[in-house]
Amino acid sequence: MLMTLIQKEIMHHILSARFVALLLMCVLLIPLNLHINYHHYLKRQIDYQEQETLEDENALKDENSEKPEGMSIKFKLARDTNLEVSKVILKPTPLSVFATGLESALPSYLGMTRNGITRGEASLSTAPIAFLLGHLDFVFVVSTVFSLLALLFTFDAVAGEREAGTLRITLANALPRDIFLWSKLIGGYFVFILPFLMSVIIGLLVLVLQGFPLSEPDIFLRILCLIFVSLLYISVFFAVGAVISIYFDSSKTALIVAFTVWVFVVLILPRVGFLAAQIVAPTSTAESVYREKTAKRAELRAGLDTERGKMMGEVLSEMQKSNPSQGGTAVFTIGPGHMEKMNEKMAPLEEEARLKYRDLATQLDRRYERERKHQDTIGVNFSRITPTASFIFLATDATQTGQAKKNTYFQTGTRYYETLDTEIFSKISEGGFGHHDMAEIPSTMPPPPLVEPTLGETLQHAALDLLLLCFFAIVLTTVAFLKFFRMDI
């Protein structure tokens, strides 16, 4: 009986205009979308390779430099605290073809300076006009377009039959209500996902023909995970549509309510969560933290320069006293011996200044990180009241363009800066002098590789979002059945 009703439901949907709209959406949107985004990925990959080549050339030029006036990075660092000695460059991931995620908003590189970490421009800032209209990718299409189509497939599943009078006739034949509702959900869901899966397969074939590395195990498994999560997300909106269809007698009313629910769940509430977080937990900006570090280093350097000036004045005064016969207009030259003594006296002051700056910079960085993490946590948790936010978080993590990618990127930059601070920055005096020990400082230190989390680690990080999607699907389906069992036909 169930299979007969499912077949009837499938034929009903296939012969409807909404199936034609779904088919056109799938065939046009997904393969074309993947094709365009793959070309964008190739362009970003070329930009990344050019940046890497430029950094390698600069490092080689610095190592081969022997002239004092161009004396590599070590001499320049003593004078320019804002000089970038190296960069951690953001490498685009192939799976950004499916979800741009945070990749377009992350800085293109993290530059290492004595004052801290600078940030390069994000691709979002290099093409601001294009991003005014938003970015169309697979995750956007599923979260926005297919969620609406899922509601359109189910808003009149029960309300339409009740309005036409066929529901009472159908259930009068001793047909169990659960069988009737399951046939509606399963039949509609099967008709929905069949063209969706076919279009995804066509899109993957288009990518493979262009050179996309689908055969790599990690990429293939992540795409399978993305497809599974997409199907689960669509099932949530089928359950939402079923609940609405059962609660309202009129198809028109059900359609209006379904569209209103979609607007709030998909478009408004996920964004309101982060707006509320900015009000509840405001933070400093990365630029303000960097400026504060720069000002403190300049203050410390000015103090050291003042101390060194006093020492030089004392030396000149002693030289004048020891040679009174030369008169007040004589010019005295400070020799290497005097410079060595001054450097010895300045060494503890320079070390004290370096430790002060390091402690202050650490405090500022930790404060900023705590503020940002607290604000992000509040925003994420607020937005998770909707299945759309959970789907986007989970899908972007699966495609290596989400929160996990952002955390890994910045953590790598922080660890690299700490290494440079230990090996290079801490060995250069705050006053800009003391170059006699430059030979002990390494010329270059290559940045560490950006190690991406494995799929298992990704799923562990996004376990809450996966559980929330399952929770929404199960609870809404249960509500639909309970209401349908108690409904007066």
Protein Blocks (a to p, Z undefined) as FASTA:
>chain_A
ZZmmmmmmmmmmmmpmklmmmmmmmmmmmmmmmmmmmmmmmmmmmmmmmmmmmmmmmmmm
mmmpmbfklgojklmmmmmmmbcfbdcdddddfklmmonklmlmpcfbdcddfkbccddd
dfklmmmmlmmnopadfklmmmmmmmmmmmmmmmmmmmmmmmnopmmmmmmnopafklmm
mmmmmmmmmmmmmmmmmmmmmmmmmmmmnopafklmklmmmmmmmmmmmmmmmmmmmmmm
mmmmmmpmbfklmmmmmmmmmmmmmmmmmmmmmmmmmmmmgcddfklmmmmmmmmmmmmm
mmmmmmmmmmmmmmmmmmmmmmmmnojmbccdddfklmmmmmmmmmmmmmmmmmmmmmmm
mmmmmmmmmmmmmmmmmmmmmmmmpfklmmmmmmmmmnopafklmmmmmmmmmmmmmmmm
mmmmmmpcfkopaklmmmmpcfbdcddddddddfklmmmmmmmmmmmmmmmmmmmmmmmm
mmmmmpcZZ
